[in-house]
């Protein structure tokens, strides 16, 4: 089995680590425009060898794990050179622009659009970890446009890694992910900015920051190189979610100004049901 991963970071790297554990005889090849990343990935055992686009003709799987703006140009280039039995999947956080980029490609049937809902705030080859996808959901879009035998090939791999499969159209995916992922990252970045701008003495931040602040601002350590293109591609949906979020923040502030603490209590109590939703997700996993 020949596996090629393009972009050796958290998602692509973690995926091939799981594949290596499942299929010890598989050879993992890596393509990255950062030579240091390639050498680091080899040294860490994430990949076995470096490769080029010219080598993709014999690939069984090609994992495209690059920033979503780069994927728009990389994905058609990959489909141009793969073999008939190669399955290609891209794992980014937006799906509609990606699907549109290859809609008329002659080898669209060799591509499956995916979004594994998993990750950490870290990036690069050293961020790759085994078991990242166990129990996680993998959103698959436009599965009907992938030839059936290659669908099966990809789905067997995703299931073996431990992922649950959910099917969704690209527009719905981008709308829903704006709420549960993209907005979370913006909130974290802006909370970090607010604290940094207000607290000029960093020692005070470190002395007073508890686990609540740390967990809330954790995502602010994420890569801007990855997240800026995501916000750009999903601009419309992100703006809509921000407008709702800002409206809720303004309402909360207005309640404070009015000393309406009963309403504040009721607001927070009504949101407590999020625990039931998240507990349900945990049980499903």
N, C-alpha and C positions, 0 to 999 in steps of 0.2 A: 504494500500500500504506500503510495506516494502522496504526502500531504504538503501543500505549499501555503504558507501564511504570509500575507502581504500587510506589513505594519505589525511589528512585534512588540505589543504593549500588554496592558492588563487583560483585555478580552481575548485577543488572538493568542497571546502567550498562554493564558490559563486554559484555553480550549485545547491547544496542542499538548499541553502537559497531561490533560485527562486522556486525550487520544493515545499518547504514548503508553500510558498505564494500561489502557484497555487493549491496545494492539502493540506489544513490545517490538514486533518485527517491522513496524511502520517506519519509514524514513521521513523526517520532518525537515522541510526546506524553508528558508526564510528569505523574504525580499523586504528591504527597508532602505529608504534614501539616506539614512543615518548609518554610516559605516561603524561608528562606535556601538550603536544598538545591535548591529549584526554580530559583532565580536563578543559583546556582552551576553547576548542570547546564546551563542555557542558555548561560551565559558560556563554559563549557568545551567547548560543542558536543556534549555527550552527548545532549541532547534539543533539539528545535527549538522546541517550544511547551509551555506548561502547559495542562492540561486538567482536566476534572472527571468524575465518574461519569456525568453526564448525556450526555457525549460518547461513551460506549463503544458505543452502538448501531451506529456505523459502523466499528468497529474490525475489522481483519483478525486481529490478534493482540493479546492482553492478557497481559502478563507480571506476575504477582503476586510481588514480591520484597520482602516485608516480614518482620519477625520472626514466627516461627511461631505465637505466641499471637495476634498481630494478624490473621494469615491466616485463622484460624478464623472471624472475623466478616467480614473483607473479602471472602473468596472467594464466599460466598453472595450478598453484596450485588452483586458483579460479575456473577454469573450471572443475577441478576434483571433486569439492564438491557442485556445484550449482544444482538446480532442473531443470527439463525439460523446465519449462516456464520462467526461469530466462534469462534476457538479460544482457550481460556484455559489457561495453565499456571502452576503455582506451583512455586517452585524451592527450597523450604526443606529443611532437614536431617532432618526427621521426616516420615513419610508416612502412618502409620496414622491419627493423629488428624485429619489434613487430609482424607484420603479419607472418614473417617466423618462429617465435618462437612457433606459434600455428597451423601452416599449416596442420599438421597431427593429431591434437588433436581430439578425438572422438566427442567432443562437440564444435568444431569450429563453427558450425551453430548457437550457442548461443552467439557468439561474434561479435561485430561490431566495426571496427577500425575507430576512430574519432580524429579530431584535431580542437577544437574550436579556431579560431584565435582571441583571446582576452587575456587581461592580464594587469598587472601593474608590477612595479619593486619590489613589496613587496611579502613576503612569510609568511607562517604560518597561523594558524586559524584566527588571527586578521586581516589578509589581505582580508578575504572573504567579498564581497560586493554584495548587491542585484542589479540586472539589468546589470551585467557585460556583458552578452551575447546578450542583446537586439540589433538587427540590425547587429550583427556580423556573419561572415561566419563560418560554420562548415564543414570542409573537411571530407568526408567519403570515405574510401578506401575498395575495394573488397566487396562491398555491396552484390554482387551476392552469396557470400559464407555464408551469414547469412540467416537463414530460414525466409520466407516471413512474417509470422505473427509477429515474433520478430522484423524484420525490421520496420514494421508498428508501433509497440509499441514504439520503440526508436525514430522514425521520428516524431511521434505525440508529444512526450515529447520535443524534440529539437525545434519544431515549436512553441509549447506553451510557451517555454522560450523566444522566439523571434529571434531564429537563422535562417539564410538562409542556405540552403543545397547546397553543391557543391560536385560532385563526381569526384574522381581522382584515378589513379592507384598509388600504394605506391612509385614506383621509381620516377614518375613525381612529386609527392608531395615533396619528400625529396630534389629533385633538385631545385624546385621553392622556397621552404621555406628557403633554404640556402641563397638565394639572399635577400629575403624580411624580414627575421627575424634573422637568425643565423649571417649573415654578419653585420647586424645592431648592434647586441650585441657585437661582437668582436670589431667593430669600436669604440663603446662607452667605452668598457673596456680599449682599447689601448690609446684612447684620454685621459682618466682619468689618466692612467699610465704616459703618456708623460708630463702632467701638474704637477702631483705630483713629478715626478723625477726632473723636471726643476725648479719648484717653491718651494724651501725649506721653505720659509716663508709662512705658510698657510694663514696668515692674508691678504697677498697680493692677494691670490686667491679669498678669500671671498669678498674683497673690489672691485675687478675688474670684477668678474664673473657676466655677464648679463644673461638675459633670454635665449639668444641663446646658451650659453655654458651650462646652466642648463638643457635645453631640450635635447641637444645633448648627454650629459654625463649621463642623467637620468638612462639609462639602465645599467650603470656600478654599480648600487646599487643592481642588480639582484643577486640571490643566485648562488654562484659557485658550490654548491652541485647539483643543478639542471642542470646547463649549461655545466659543464665539460662532463658528460655522453652524452649530446646531440651532442657536438662537436666530441666526440669519435665515436658515432654511425653513424654520417653523415660526417665522416672525408673526404671521397673522394670528395663529393660535396662541402664541405666547403673549401677545398684546392683549387678547381677550381675557386670558387668565389673570394677567396683571391688573387689568381694570377691575375685575371682580375682587381680587385680593386687596387692592388699594381701597376699594369701597368698604370692605369689611374692616380694614384698619382704621379708616376715617370714622366709621360708625362707633368703633370701640373707643376711640379718642373722644368723640362727642359725648358718649355715656360717662366717661371720666370727668369731663368738663362740667357735666350736669349733675355730678355726684349721684348718679343713678346706679348704685351698687347692686340693687336687686336685679336690674336688667343685666348687669355685668355677670352676676352669678348665674342667671338663667342662660345667658349666652354660652358660658363655659360649660355648664351642665349639659346643654344640648349637644355640644361638640364632644362630650365624653363618650358618646356612642361610637366614636372612631375606634375605641378599644375593642368593641365587639366585632367590627369589620376586620381589624388587623388580626384579632384572635382567630377569626374564621379563615383568613388567609394562611395563618400558621398551621391550623389544623389540616387544611387542604394539602399543604406541602408534605 
